[in-house]
Amino acid sequence: MHYDVIVIGAGSMGMAAGYFLSKYGKRTLLIDSFNPPHNKGSHHGDTRIIRHAYGEGEEYVPLALKAQELWNDLEKVTGKQLFLQTGVLNVGYEKTDFIQNIISSSKTHLLPLKILDSSAVNKQWPGITLPENYIGCFEPTSGILKCEECIEAYRELAEQHGATILTNTKVKELSVHDERVTISTEDQTFNADALIVSAGAWSGTLLSKLDLNLPLNPVRKTFAWFDASEDLYNYRDFPAFSFETSHGIYYGFPSIDGSGLKVGRHDGGETINPEEAIRGFGELEEDTTDLKQFLHNYMPFTHQLKYGKTCMYTLTPDEDFIIDLHPNYSNVAIASGFSGHGFKFSSVVGQILSDLIISGKSEQNITPFSINRFK
Ligand SMILES: Cc1cc2nc3c(=O)[nH]c(=O)nc-3n(C[C@H](O)[C@H](O)[C@H](O)COP(=O)(O)OP(=O)(O)OC[C@H]3O[C@@H](n4cnc5c(N)ncnc54)[C@H](O)[C@@H]3O)c2cc1C
């Protein structure tokens, strides 16, 4: 069978792209090494934060708002609750770029944002003990996405629209010739008019087969759940959070229906080869000591470690994404390097990828994510 489009990697970005392409009538084949959603890449662990006023740069705000609109649409179409509007509390020193970007984004885009000094934060959320000098920026309209359920929802809809999803099948070879794409797995070969490479931490290896060497750095990350006082940390009263402290950047989630408080460290992590087994949670001493120290300092009414997991970030040098067409092939779109903050955007990235394949352009401004910035 000949396809209009093949998507390599049906994870966060790829599954969303598969949904939009099949909805627009494209004969789409999605291929994944595992059975998405799964726990081998970058999209597991129950929850992801979605923020709109964006610390990483104002250019992300229109994308975040469009992504939120598309998540709301997905909830309506499927009848599933995928988003919890817990609000997000961003904490840091007032003068940092992260906090200043959040404040200026909220002004430019008229986003609701409450700026609180440390004592106001501690008063509003008695589960937090924030020292003086830090401030909190609380965005009440943002919150939490149930990440695996989002991917499942796009998968169901893509299949309903006629997409073929080939699971537990790794793509080994790919080539582009005469405006046709050929990809091979262990025992099969497929052809299509166009290709999307959205293979997360594995994208670098695949793209090198199309003569494209991107500066992608896969990194091992850890996160864990802790028993916590439900009175203080339950999701109806306590927000998702991101803390830029002098001892590292941490993020986390309130306890959802007794899950415990989930926390992870955003900065740091060891570079890994995604083709090899990653060390499990707890194999490095700092896996637990970092998180416990953070909770001890800022959320001391938490208790025992329940369990932890490992996951992968795919970092670019500037930690901005790569969303672009291949410089030599206008029928190959690429989405990678989401640098630990991409999930919230996967709905809109799926739409952008599908637009790039269908019309060669997107309504969204994706110039900041172009490949030629690395030249
Ligand atoms: C611990 C952690 C916490 C995070 N927290 C947040 C957050 O709060 N908010 C936020 O917005 N983002 C967050 N992120 C980042 C976000 O989850 C990622 O940016 C996003 O999931 C990346 O999506 P992806 O599609 O690139 O990768 P993935 O979702 O991993 O998808 C890639 C897919 O490609 C497949 N694949 C790879 N190679 C091949 C091959 N050769 N053949 C076939 N298939 C292949 C893989 O099996 C996989 O399914 C977090 C990430 C981690 C790890």
The ligand as a Gaussian input file, in Angstrom:
#p B3LYP/6-31G(d) Opt

LIG

0 1
 C       10.254000      13.746000      33.350000
 C        9.718000      14.668000      32.302000
 C        8.879000      15.719000      32.678000
 C        8.381000      16.601000      31.712000
 N        7.523000      17.593000      32.109000
 C        6.949000      18.383000      31.164000
 C        5.942000      19.304000      31.532000
 O        5.556000      19.410000      32.704000
 N        5.373000      20.060000      30.547000
 C        5.746000      19.949000      29.245000
 O        5.204000      20.664000      28.401000
 N        6.693000      19.052000      28.863000
 C        7.294000      18.272000      29.783000
 N        8.218000      17.340000      29.422000
 C        8.672000      17.280000      28.029000
 C        7.752000      16.510000      27.123000
 O        7.212000      15.386000      27.756000
 C        8.544000      16.141000      25.870000
 O        9.083000      17.351000      25.317000
 C        7.673000      15.465000      24.832000
 O        7.024000      14.338000      25.371000
 C        8.547000      15.048000      23.640000
 O        7.708000      14.468000      22.658000
 P        8.291000      13.653000      21.421000
 O        7.157000      13.344000      20.544000
 O        9.471000      14.405000      20.889000
 O        8.905000      12.318000      22.078000
 P        8.124000      10.969000      22.496000
 O        6.803000      11.292000      23.100000
 O        9.095000      10.178000      23.312000
 O        7.846000      10.245000      21.114000
 C        8.873000       9.745000      20.289000
 C        8.400000       8.409000      19.762000
 O        9.262000       7.977000      18.703000
 C        9.346000       6.578000      18.753000
 N       10.533000       6.165000      17.991000
 C       11.808000       6.548000      18.220000
 N       12.648000       5.970000      17.305000
 C       11.872000       5.233000      16.475000
 C       12.161000       4.397000      15.358000
 N       13.404000       4.225000      14.906000
 N       11.124000       3.775000      14.754000
 C        9.854000       3.934000      15.207000
 N        9.531000       4.714000      16.275000
 C       10.527000       5.352000      16.905000
 C        9.425000       6.291000      20.249000
 O        9.094000       4.955000      20.557000
 C        8.435000       7.304000      20.802000
 O        7.138000       6.752000      20.963000
 C        8.748000      16.438000      30.361000
 C        9.580000      15.377000      29.976000
 C       10.054000      14.492000      30.936000
 C       10.953000      13.362000      30.501000

